[in-house]
């Protein structure tokens, strides 16, 4: 029987997931691949390399961690600005046309 505190996810055969957590105040990161790469393999799929590189960088470079969070916050602000602009444009587009004299 599965642990009720655990969540199962299904990955496509080419997918790799970063599982980021926290344990006693420290960040934990696991790289979970749908398919394993053989030990000593010389041809590692790019998604695996990217996931491992991100995991290592997040764990070893606190400035990168902060930079990622700053980037993410900026994206939220940009998305809000874009939504505001779309609402303005939509509002003008939905307004009834003025009759010609």
Biopython code that builds the backbone (N, CA, C, O; Angstrom):
import numpy as np
from Bio.PDB.StructureBuilder import StructureBuilder

atoms = [
    (1, "UNK", "N", (0.845, -1.183, 0.000)),
    (1, "UNK", "CA", (0.000, 0.000, 0.000)),
    (1, "UNK", "C", (0.887, 1.243, 0.000)),
    (1, "UNK", "O", (1.893, 1.297, 0.708)),
    (2, "UNK", "N", (0.503, 2.251, -0.809)),
    (2, "UNK", "CA", (1.289, 3.477, -0.924)),
    (2, "UNK", "C", (1.147, 4.327, 0.331)),
    (2, "UNK", "O", (0.104, 4.334, 0.984)),
    (3, "UNK", "N", (2.209, 5.036, 0.649)),
    (3, "UNK", "CA", (2.203, 5.961, 1.777)),
    (3, "UNK", "C", (1.235, 7.098, 1.454)),
    (3, "UNK", "O", (1.375, 7.729, 0.406)),
    (4, "UNK", "N", (0.256, 7.379, 2.321)),
    (4, "UNK", "CA", (-0.728, 8.425, 2.020)),
    (4, "UNK", "C", (-0.110, 9.821, 1.916)),
    (4, "UNK", "O", (-0.740, 10.733, 1.381)),
    (5, "UNK", "N", (1.093, 9.996, 2.409)),
    (5, "UNK", "CA", (1.760, 11.296, 2.330)),
    (5, "UNK", "C", (2.539, 11.444, 1.026)),
    (5, "UNK", "O", (3.071, 12.518, 0.747)),
    (6, "UNK", "N", (2.613, 10.400, 0.237)),
    (6, "UNK", "CA", (3.363, 10.417, -1.012)),
    (6, "UNK", "C", (2.419, 10.692, -2.180)),
    (6, "UNK", "O", (1.241, 10.336, -2.140)),
    (7, "UNK", "N", (2.953, 11.328, -3.214)),
    (7, "UNK", "CA", (2.199, 11.575, -4.431)),
    (7, "UNK", "C", (2.925, 10.912, -5.577)),
    (7, "UNK", "O", (4.126, 11.120, -5.754)),
    (8, "UNK", "N", (2.222, 10.121, -6.353)),
    (8, "UNK", "CA", (2.809, 9.462, -7.513)),
    (8, "UNK", "C", (2.570, 10.310, -8.750)),
    (8, "UNK", "O", (1.500, 10.892, -8.926)),
    (9, "UNK", "N", (3.580, 10.372, -9.602)),
    (9, "UNK", "CA", (3.409, 11.032, -10.889)),
    (9, "UNK", "C", (3.897, 10.090, -11.973)),
    (9, "UNK", "O", (4.749, 9.236, -11.730)),
    (10, "UNK", "N", (3.358, 10.249, -13.160)),
    (10, "UNK", "CA", (3.793, 9.443, -14.292)),
    (10, "UNK", "C", (4.588, 10.332, -15.231)),
    (10, "UNK", "O", (4.164, 11.440, -15.562)),
    (11, "UNK", "N", (5.739, 9.842, -15.655)),
    (11, "UNK", "CA", (6.572, 10.567, -16.595)),
    (11, "UNK", "C", (6.561, 9.847, -17.935)),
    (11, "UNK", "O", (6.533, 8.618, -17.993)),
    (12, "UNK", "N", (6.582, 10.619, -18.999)),
    (12, "UNK", "CA", (6.764, 10.023, -20.316)),
    (12, "UNK", "C", (8.183, 9.470, -20.382)),
    (12, "UNK", "O", (9.046, 9.928, -19.633)),
    (13, "UNK", "N", (8.450, 8.508, -21.248)),
    (13, "UNK", "CA", (9.776, 7.880, -21.288)),
    (13, "UNK", "C", (10.945, 8.842, -21.472)),
    (13, "UNK", "O", (12.060, 8.529, -21.057)),
    (14, "UNK", "N", (10.721, 10.000, -22.080)),
    (14, "UNK", "CA", (11.823, 10.938, -22.308)),
    (14, "UNK", "C", (11.900, 12.044, -21.267)),
    (14, "UNK", "O", (12.747, 12.931, -21.376)),
    (15, "UNK", "N", (11.026, 12.009, -20.248)),
    (15, "UNK", "CA", (10.970, 13.089, -19.273)),
    (15, "UNK", "C", (11.847, 12.836, -18.047)),
    (15, "UNK", "O", (12.124, 11.702, -17.657)),
    (16, "UNK", "N", (12.267, 13.965, -17.464)),
    (16, "UNK", "CA", (13.040, 13.967, -16.225)),
    (16, "UNK", "C", (12.415, 15.025, -15.328)),
    (16, "UNK", "O", (12.064, 16.107, -15.799)),
    (17, "UNK", "N", (12.272, 14.726, -14.045)),
    (17, "UNK", "CA", (11.655, 15.677, -13.114)),
    (17, "UNK", "C", (12.644, 16.082, -12.028)),
    (17, "UNK", "O", (13.440, 15.269, -11.557)),
    (18, "UNK", "N", (12.580, 17.349, -11.643)),
    (18, "UNK", "CA", (13.294, 17.820, -10.464)),
    (18, "UNK", "C", (12.283, 17.841, -9.333)),
    (18, "UNK", "O", (11.237, 18.481, -9.442)),
    (19, "UNK", "N", (12.587, 17.153, -8.261)),
    (19, "UNK", "CA", (11.717, 17.132, -7.092)),
    (19, "UNK", "C", (12.425, 17.969, -6.031)),
    (19, "UNK", "O", (13.466, 17.581, -5.501)),
    (20, "UNK", "N", (11.836, 19.124, -5.735)),
    (20, "UNK", "CA", (12.471, 20.065, -4.817)),
    (20, "UNK", "C", (11.660, 20.086, -3.526)),
    (20, "UNK", "O", (10.439, 20.244, -3.537)),
    (21, "UNK", "N", (12.363, 19.923, -2.432)),
    (21, "UNK", "CA", (11.705, 19.902, -1.136)),
    (21, "UNK", "C", (12.531, 20.612, -0.087)),
    (21, "UNK", "O", (13.479, 21.335, -0.391)),
    (22, "UNK", "N", (12.148, 20.386, 1.145)),
    (22, "UNK", "CA", (12.854, 20.991, 2.262)),
    (22, "UNK", "C", (12.888, 19.991, 3.404)),
    (22, "UNK", "O", (11.887, 19.346, 3.714)),
    (23, "UNK", "N", (14.046, 19.871, 4.021)),
    (23, "UNK", "CA", (14.206, 18.967, 5.145)),
    (23, "UNK", "C", (14.994, 19.691, 6.223)),
    (23, "UNK", "O", (16.172, 19.995, 6.040)),
    (24, "UNK", "N", (14.348, 19.965, 7.337)),
    (24, "UNK", "CA", (14.958, 20.652, 8.468)),
    (24, "UNK", "C", (15.617, 21.962, 8.050)),
    (24, "UNK", "O", (16.734, 22.272, 8.464)),
    (25, "UNK", "N", (14.899, 22.732, 7.215)),
    (25, "UNK", "CA", (15.376, 24.051, 6.812)),
    (25, "UNK", "C", (16.333, 24.062, 5.637)),
    (25, "UNK", "O", (16.729, 25.136, 5.183)),
    (26, "UNK", "N", (16.712, 22.909, 5.133)),
    (26, "UNK", "CA", (17.621, 22.849, 3.988)),
    (26, "UNK", "C", (16.874, 22.349, 2.757)),
    (26, "UNK", "O", (16.006, 21.480, 2.850)),
    (27, "UNK", "N", (17.226, 22.914, 1.597)),
    (27, "UNK", "CA", (16.608, 22.490, 0.356)),
    (27, "UNK", "C", (17.115, 21.109, -0.034)),
    (27, "UNK", "O", (18.299, 20.798, 0.095)),
    (28, "UNK", "N", (16.191, 20.297, -0.510)),
    (28, "UNK", "CA", (16.561, 18.986, -1.037)),
    (28, "UNK", "C", (16.115, 18.932, -2.495)),
    (28, "UNK", "O", (15.079, 19.487, -2.863)),
    (29, "UNK", "N", (16.900, 18.267, -3.303)),
    (29, "UNK", "CA", (16.562, 18.124, -4.724)),
    (29, "UNK", "C", (16.860, 16.695, -5.148)),
    (29, "UNK", "O", (17.933, 16.153, -4.884)),
    (30, "UNK", "N", (15.874, 16.105, -5.815)),
    (30, "UNK", "CA", (16.073, 14.791, -6.420)),
    (30, "UNK", "C", (15.814, 14.918, -7.906)),
    (30, "UNK", "O", (14.908, 15.634, -8.334)),
    (31, "UNK", "N", (16.613, 14.220, -8.684)),
    (31, "UNK", "CA", (16.387, 14.131, -10.126)),
    (31, "UNK", "C", (15.787, 12.761, -10.374)),
    (31, "UNK", "O", (16.396, 11.739, -10.057)),
    (32, "UNK", "N", (14.592, 12.743, -10.942)),
    (32, "UNK", "CA", (13.880, 11.488, -11.187)),
    (32, "UNK", "C", (13.649, 11.371, -12.685)),
    (32, "UNK", "O", (12.992, 12.219, -13.290)),
    (33, "UNK", "N", (14.191, 10.320, -13.275)),
    (33, "UNK", "CA", (14.041, 10.100, -14.707)),
    (33, "UNK", "C", (13.085, 8.943, -14.961)),
    (33, "UNK", "O", (13.035, 7.983, -14.192)),
    (34, "UNK", "N", (12.334, 9.044, -16.039)),
    (34, "UNK", "CA", (11.419, 7.958, -16.400)),
    (34, "UNK", "C", (12.207, 6.713, -16.778)),
    (34, "UNK", "O", (11.784, 5.592, -16.493)),
    (35, "UNK", "N", (13.345, 6.911, -17.416)),
    (35, "UNK", "CA", (14.215, 5.787, -17.777)),
    (35, "UNK", "C", (15.614, 6.077, -17.263)),
    (35, "UNK", "O", (16.088, 7.211, -17.324)),
    (36, "UNK", "N", (16.264, 5.045, -16.759)),
    (36, "UNK", "CA", (17.593, 5.234, -16.197)),
    (36, "UNK", "C", (18.652, 5.269, -17.286)),
    (36, "UNK", "O", (18.521, 4.629, -18.330)),
    (37, "UNK", "N", (19.699, 6.029, -17.018)),
    (37, "UNK", "CA", (20.855, 6.064, -17.896)),
    (37, "UNK", "C", (21.880, 5.120, -17.297)),
    (37, "UNK", "O", (22.154, 5.175, -16.098)),
    (38, "UNK", "N", (22.440, 4.266, -18.114)),
    (38, "UNK", "CA", (23.414, 3.273, -17.638)),
    (38, "UNK", "C", (24.635, 3.961, -17.031)),
    (38, "UNK", "O", (25.083, 4.997, -17.522)),
    (39, "UNK", "N", (25.164, 3.376, -15.962)),
    (39, "UNK", "CA", (26.397, 3.892, -15.361)),
    (39, "UNK", "C", (27.494, 3.916, -16.404)),
    (39, "UNK", "O", (27.685, 2.951, -17.145)),
    (40, "UNK", "N", (28.212, 5.027, -16.456)),
    (40, "UNK", "CA", (29.319, 5.147, -17.395)),
    (40, "UNK", "C", (28.889, 5.472, -18.815)),
    (40, "UNK", "O", (29.718, 5.467, -19.725)),
    (41, "UNK", "N", (27.625, 5.750, -19.020)),
    (41, "UNK", "CA", (27.144, 6.078, -20.366)),
    (41, "UNK", "C", (27.818, 7.356, -20.853)),
    (41, "UNK", "O", (27.966, 8.315, -20.095)),
    (42, "UNK", "N", (28.221, 7.365, -22.108)),
    (42, "UNK", "CA", (28.874, 8.550, -22.677)),
    (42, "UNK", "C", (27.869, 9.454, -23.387)),
    (42, "UNK", "O", (28.138, 10.637, -23.599)),
    (43, "UNK", "N", (26.732, 8.909, -23.747)),
    (43, "UNK", "CA", (25.701, 9.684, -24.440)),
    (43, "UNK", "C", (24.497, 9.854, -23.521)),
    (43, "UNK", "O", (23.557, 9.060, -23.553)),
    (44, "UNK", "N", (24.542, 10.906, -22.698)),
    (44, "UNK", "CA", (23.461, 11.179, -21.754)),
    (44, "UNK", "C", (22.463, 12.113, -22.436)),
    (44, "UNK", "O", (22.866, 13.139, -22.985)),
    (45, "UNK", "N", (21.173, 11.782, -22.415)),
    (45, "UNK", "CA", (20.177, 12.647, -23.050)),
    (45, "UNK", "C", (20.201, 14.058, -22.454)),
    (45, "UNK", "O", (20.433, 14.240, -21.259)),
    (46, "UNK", "N", (19.958, 15.036, -23.302)),
    (46, "UNK", "CA", (20.018, 16.436, -22.881)),
    (46, "UNK", "C", (19.077, 16.764, -21.719)),
    (46, "UNK", "O", (19.484, 17.498, -20.818)),
    (47, "UNK", "N", (17.840, 16.258, -21.696)),
    (47, "UNK", "CA", (16.980, 16.567, -20.541)),
    (47, "UNK", "C", (17.597, 16.125, -19.210)),
    (47, "UNK", "O", (17.447, 16.809, -18.197)),
    (48, "UNK", "N", (18.288, 14.984, -19.214)),
    (48, "UNK", "CA", (18.952, 14.512, -17.995)),
    (48, "UNK", "C", (20.055, 15.492, -17.586)),
    (48, "UNK", "O", (20.170, 15.853, -16.414)),
    (49, "UNK", "N", (20.861, 15.917, -18.558)),
    (49, "UNK", "CA", (21.965, 16.835, -18.259)),
    (49, "UNK", "C", (21.447, 18.162, -17.719)),
    (49, "UNK", "O", (21.998, 18.709, -16.764)),
    (50, "UNK", "N", (20.381, 18.677, -18.336)),
    (50, "UNK", "CA", (19.823, 19.955, -17.881)),
    (50, "UNK", "C", (19.291, 19.829, -16.461)),
    (50, "UNK", "O", (19.545, 20.697, -15.626)),
    (51, "UNK", "N", (18.563, 18.765, -16.182)),
    (51, "UNK", "CA", (18.004, 18.564, -14.841)),
    (51, "UNK", "C", (19.112, 18.443, -13.797)),
    (51, "UNK", "O", (19.023, 19.036, -12.722)),
    (52, "UNK", "N", (20.140, 17.688, -14.110)),
    (52, "UNK", "CA", (21.251, 17.519, -13.167)),
    (52, "UNK", "C", (21.992, 18.833, -12.964)),
    (52, "UNK", "O", (22.360, 19.177, -11.840)),
    (53, "UNK", "N", (22.212, 19.570, -14.058)),
    (53, "UNK", "CA", (22.902, 20.855, -13.954)),
    (53, "UNK", "C", (22.106, 21.839, -13.101)),
    (53, "UNK", "O", (22.675, 22.528, -12.255)),
    (54, "UNK", "N", (20.788, 21.908, -13.319)),
    (54, "UNK", "CA", (19.953, 22.800, -12.511)),
    (54, "UNK", "C", (19.965, 22.389, -11.040)),
    (54, "UNK", "O", (20.052, 23.242, -10.156)),
    (55, "UNK", "N", (19.880, 21.105, -10.781)),
    (55, "UNK", "CA", (19.896, 20.619, -9.399)),
    (55, "UNK", "C", (21.206, 20.997, -8.711)),
    (55, "UNK", "O", (21.204, 21.503, -7.589)),
    (56, "UNK", "N", (22.309, 20.749, -9.383)),
    (56, "UNK", "CA", (23.611, 21.060, -8.787)),
    (56, "UNK", "C", (23.759, 22.559, -8.555)),
    (56, "UNK", "O", (24.250, 22.988, -7.511)),
    (57, "UNK", "N", (23.336, 23.344, -9.526)),
    (57, "UNK", "CA", (23.477, 24.796, -9.395)),
    (57, "UNK", "C", (22.608, 25.331, -8.266)),
    (57, "UNK", "O", (23.044, 26.192, -7.502)),
    (58, "UNK", "N", (21.380, 24.827, -8.155)),
    (58, "UNK", "CA", (20.505, 25.272, -7.071)),
    (58, "UNK", "C", (21.077, 24.926, -5.703)),
    (58, "UNK", "O", (20.982, 25.718, -4.765)),
    (59, "UNK", "N", (21.671, 23.744, -5.592)),
    (59, "UNK", "CA", (22.216, 23.308, -4.311)),
    (59, "UNK", "C", (23.528, 23.998, -3.951)),
    (59, "UNK", "O", (23.800, 24.238, -2.774)),
    (60, "UNK", "N", (24.338, 24.317, -4.950)),
    (60, "UNK", "CA", (25.689, 24.815, -4.665)),
    (60, "UNK", "C", (25.850, 26.326, -4.809)),
    (60, "UNK", "O", (26.871, 26.875, -4.394)),
    (61, "UNK", "N", (24.862, 27.007, -5.388)),
    (61, "UNK", "CA", (25.017, 28.436, -5.650)),
    (61, "UNK", "C", (23.815, 29.207, -5.112)),
    (61, "UNK", "O", (22.820, 29.368, -5.818)),
    (62, "UNK", "N", (23.895, 29.687, -3.864)),
    (62, "UNK", "CA", (22.763, 30.416, -3.274)),
    (62, "UNK", "C", (22.370, 31.658, -4.086)),
    (62, "UNK", "O", (21.198, 32.032, -4.106)),
    (63, "UNK", "N", (23.331, 32.293, -4.748)),
    (63, "UNK", "CA", (23.001, 33.465, -5.554)),
    (63, "UNK", "C", (22.145, 33.074, -6.754)),
    (63, "UNK", "O", (21.264, 33.832, -7.161)),
    (64, "UNK", "N", (22.397, 31.892, -7.323)),
    (64, "UNK", "CA", (21.584, 31.413, -8.436)),
    (64, "UNK", "C", (20.157, 31.155, -7.955)),
    (64, "UNK", "O", (19.191, 31.497, -8.637)),
    (65, "UNK", "N", (20.037, 30.555, -6.788)),
    (65, "UNK", "CA", (18.724, 30.308, -6.181)),
    (65, "UNK", "C", (17.950, 31.618, -6.076)),
    (65, "UNK", "O", (16.790, 31.689, -6.482)),
    (66, "UNK", "N", (18.589, 32.658, -5.530)),
    (66, "UNK", "CA", (17.941, 33.955, -5.384)),
    (66, "UNK", "C", (17.621, 34.566, -6.745)),
    (66, "UNK", "O", (16.566, 35.176, -6.926)),
    (67, "UNK", "N", (18.525, 34.400, -7.693)),
    (67, "UNK", "CA", (18.329, 34.929, -9.043)),
    (67, "UNK", "C", (17.126, 34.277, -9.719)),
    (67, "UNK", "O", (16.351, 34.956, -10.392)),
    (68, "UNK", "N", (16.964, 32.972, -9.547)),
    (68, "UNK", "CA", (15.820, 32.262, -10.122)),
    (68, "UNK", "C", (14.526, 32.803, -9.523)),
    (68, "UNK", "O", (13.557, 33.035, -10.247)),
    (69, "UNK", "N", (14.503, 33.005, -8.214)),
    (69, "UNK", "CA", (13.300, 33.529, -7.567)),
    (69, "UNK", "C", (13.000, 34.952, -8.029)),
    (69, "UNK", "O", (11.841, 35.302, -8.251)),
    (70, "UNK", "N", (14.046, 35.778, -8.174)),
    (70, "UNK", "CA", (13.854, 37.139, -8.675)),
    (70, "UNK", "C", (13.298, 37.120, -10.093)),
    (70, "UNK", "O", (12.394, 37.889, -10.422)),
    (71, "UNK", "N", (13.840, 36.238, -10.933)),
    (71, "UNK", "CA", (13.356, 36.105, -12.310)),
    (71, "UNK", "C", (11.891, 35.703, -12.311)),
    (71, "UNK", "O", (11.088, 36.260, -13.060)),
    (72, "UNK", "N", (11.545, 34.742, -11.476)),
    (72, "UNK", "CA", (10.162, 34.264, -11.406)),
    (72, "UNK", "C", (9.216, 35.385, -10.975)),
    (72, "UNK", "O", (8.144, 35.557, -11.554)),
    (73, "UNK", "N", (9.616, 36.143, -9.962)),
    (73, "UNK", "CA", (8.783, 37.257, -9.497)),
    (73, "UNK", "C", (8.596, 38.284, -10.606)),
    (73, "UNK", "O", (7.508, 38.838, -10.763)),
    (74, "UNK", "N", (9.650, 38.540, -11.375)),
    (74, "UNK", "CA", (9.556, 39.493, -12.483)),
    (74, "UNK", "C", (8.592, 38.985, -13.554)),
    (74, "UNK", "O", (7.892, 39.782, -14.179)),
    (75, "UNK", "N", (8.546, 37.679, -13.770)),
    (75, "UNK", "CA", (7.624, 37.109, -14.750)),
    (75, "UNK", "C", (6.189, 37.341, -14.333)),
    (75, "UNK", "O", (5.340, 37.659, -15.166)),
    (76, "UNK", "N", (5.911, 37.184, -13.044)),
    (76, "UNK", "CA", (4.564, 37.424, -12.535)),
    (76, "UNK", "C", (4.152, 38.872, -12.792)),
    (76, "UNK", "O", (3.026, 39.141, -13.209)),
    (77, "UNK", "N", (5.076, 39.799, -12.540)),
    (77, "UNK", "CA", (4.788, 41.215, -12.754)),
    (77, "UNK", "C", (4.557, 41.500, -14.234)),
    (77, "UNK", "O", (3.646, 42.250, -14.583)),
    (78, "UNK", "N", (5.377, 40.908, -15.112)),
    (78, "UNK", "CA", (5.209, 41.098, -16.554)),
    (78, "UNK", "C", (3.884, 40.518, -17.015)),
    (78, "UNK", "O", (3.201, 41.127, -17.838)),
    (79, "UNK", "N", (3.506, 39.354, -16.503)),
    (79, "UNK", "CA", (2.231, 38.743, -16.882)),
    (79, "UNK", "C", (1.067, 39.612, -16.439)),
    (79, "UNK", "O", (0.087, 39.753, -17.171)),
    (80, "UNK", "N", (1.161, 40.200, -15.248)),
    (80, "UNK", "CA", (0.099, 41.082, -14.774)),
    (80, "UNK", "C", (0.001, 42.306, -15.671)),
    (80, "UNK", "O", (-1.102, 42.747, -15.997)),
    (81, "UNK", "N", (1.154, 42.867, -16.081)),
    (81, "UNK", "CA", (1.156, 44.026, -16.974)),
    (81, "UNK", "C", (0.541, 43.659, -18.317)),
    (81, "UNK", "O", (-0.244, 44.427, -18.874)),
    (82, "UNK", "N", (0.896, 42.483, -18.840)),
    (82, "UNK", "CA", (0.339, 42.019, -20.117)),
    (82, "UNK", "C", (-1.173, 41.856, -20.018)),
    (82, "UNK", "O", (-1.901, 42.243, -20.931)),
    (83, "UNK", "N", (-1.648, 41.284, -18.914)),
    (83, "UNK", "CA", (-3.087, 41.093, -18.725)),
    (83, "UNK", "C", (-3.802, 42.435, -18.650)),
    (83, "UNK", "O", (-4.897, 42.590, -19.192)),
    (84, "UNK", "N", (-3.179, 43.417, -17.971)),
    (84, "UNK", "CA", (-3.781, 44.743, -17.892)),
    (84, "UNK", "C", (-3.891, 45.365, -19.284)),
    (84, "UNK", "O", (-4.916, 45.955, -19.626)),
    (85, "UNK", "N", (-2.823, 45.228, -20.091)),
    (85, "UNK", "CA", (-2.838, 45.757, -21.453)),
    (85, "UNK", "C", (-3.902, 45.057, -22.291)),
    (85, "UNK", "O", (-4.605, 45.711, -23.061)),
    (86, "UNK", "N", (-4.032, 43.741, -22.157)),
    (86, "UNK", "CA", (-5.036, 42.997, -22.915)),
    (86, "UNK", "C", (-6.432, 43.447, -22.529)),
    (86, "UNK", "O", (-7.305, 43.568, -23.389)),
    (87, "UNK", "N", (-6.652, 43.697, -21.247)),
    (87, "UNK", "CA", (-7.971, 44.141, -20.806)),
    (87, "UNK", "C", (-8.289, 45.504, -21.408)),
    (87, "UNK", "O", (-9.425, 45.750, -21.811)),
    (88, "UNK", "N", (-7.297, 46.393, -21.475)),
    (88, "UNK", "CA", (-7.512, 47.709, -22.063)),
    (88, "UNK", "C", (-7.837, 47.578, -23.544)),
    (88, "UNK", "O", (-8.776, 48.204, -24.037)),
    (89, "UNK", "N", (-7.063, 46.765, -24.251)),
    (89, "UNK", "CA", (-7.293, 46.559, -25.677)),
    (89, "UNK", "C", (-8.643, 45.900, -25.890)),
    (89, "UNK", "O", (-9.404, 46.325, -26.759)),
    (90, "UNK", "N", (-8.955, 44.872, -25.118)),
    (90, "UNK", "CA", (-10.233, 44.185, -25.246)),
    (90, "UNK", "C", (-11.387, 45.134, -24.953)),
    (90, "UNK", "O", (-12.412, 45.102, -25.634)),
    (91, "UNK", "N", (-11.220, 45.967, -23.951)),
    (91, "UNK", "CA", (-12.276, 46.907, -23.598)),
    (91, "UNK", "C", (-12.567, 47.859, -24.740)),
    (91, "UNK", "O", (-13.727, 48.177, -25.003)),
    (92, "UNK", "N", (-11.521, 48.321, -25.427)),
    (92, "UNK", "CA", (-11.700, 49.218, -26.559)),
    (92, "UNK", "C", (-12.306, 48.474, -27.740)),
    (92, "UNK", "O", (-13.154, 49.014, -28.452)),
    (93, "UNK", "N", (-11.876, 47.246, -27.947)),
    (93, "UNK", "CA", (-12.373, 46.468, -29.082)),
    (93, "UNK", "C", (-13.838, 46.096, -28.884)),
    (93, "UNK", "O", (-14.578, 45.966, -29.859)),
    (94, "UNK", "N", (-14.264, 45.924, -27.642)),
    (94, "UNK", "CA", (-15.632, 45.523, -27.369)),
    (94, "UNK", "C", (-16.590, 46.702, -27.320)),
    (94, "UNK", "O", (-17.807, 46.515, -27.324)),
    (95, "UNK", "N", (-16.058, 47.895, -27.275)),
    (95, "UNK", "CA", (-16.940, 49.053, -27.189)),
    (95, "UNK", "C", (-17.703, 49.196, -28.501)),
    (95, "UNK", "O", (-17.150, 48.960, -29.575)),
    (96, "UNK", "N", (-18.969, 49.582, -28.413)),
    (96, "UNK", "CA", (-19.737, 49.730, -29.650)),
    (96, "UNK", "C", (-19.172, 50.849, -30.499)),
    (96, "UNK", "O", (-18.718, 51.872, -29.986)),
    (97, "UNK", "N", (-19.204, 50.643, -31.793)),
    (97, "UNK", "CA", (-18.698, 51.648, -32.721)),
    (97, "UNK", "C", (-19.619, 52.850, -32.688)),
    (97, "UNK", "O", (-20.836, 52.720, -32.555)),
    (98, "UNK", "N", (-19.014, 54.029, -32.811)),
    (98, "UNK", "CA", (-19.813, 55.260, -32.836)),
    (98, "UNK", "C", (-20.476, 55.362, -34.206)),
    (98, "UNK", "O", (-19.836, 55.122, -35.230)),
    (99, "UNK", "N", (-21.742, 55.715, -34.224)),
    (99, "UNK", "CA", (-22.403, 55.856, -35.518)),
    (99, "UNK", "C", (-21.808, 57.040, -36.286)),
    (99, "UNK", "O", (-21.443, 58.060, -35.700)),
    (100, "UNK", "N", (-21.719, 56.882, -37.594)),
    (100, "UNK", "CA", (-21.203, 57.961, -38.436)),
    (100, "UNK", "C", (-22.315, 58.999, -38.630)),
    (100, "UNK", "O", (-23.477, 58.639, -38.821)),
    (101, "UNK", "N", (-21.956, 60.284, -38.581)),
    (101, "UNK", "CA", (-22.979, 61.317, -38.750)),
    (101, "UNK", "C", (-23.499, 61.407, -40.166)),
    (101, "UNK", "O", (-24.365, 62.234, -40.454)),
]
sb = StructureBuilder()
sb.init_structure("model")
sb.init_model(0)
sb.init_chain("A")
sb.init_seg("    ")
for serial, (resi, resn, name, xyz) in enumerate(atoms, 1):
    if name == "N":
        sb.init_residue(resn, " ", resi, " ")
    sb.init_atom(name, np.array(xyz, "f"), 0.0, 1.0, " ", f" {name:<3s}", serial, name[0])
structure = sb.get_structure()
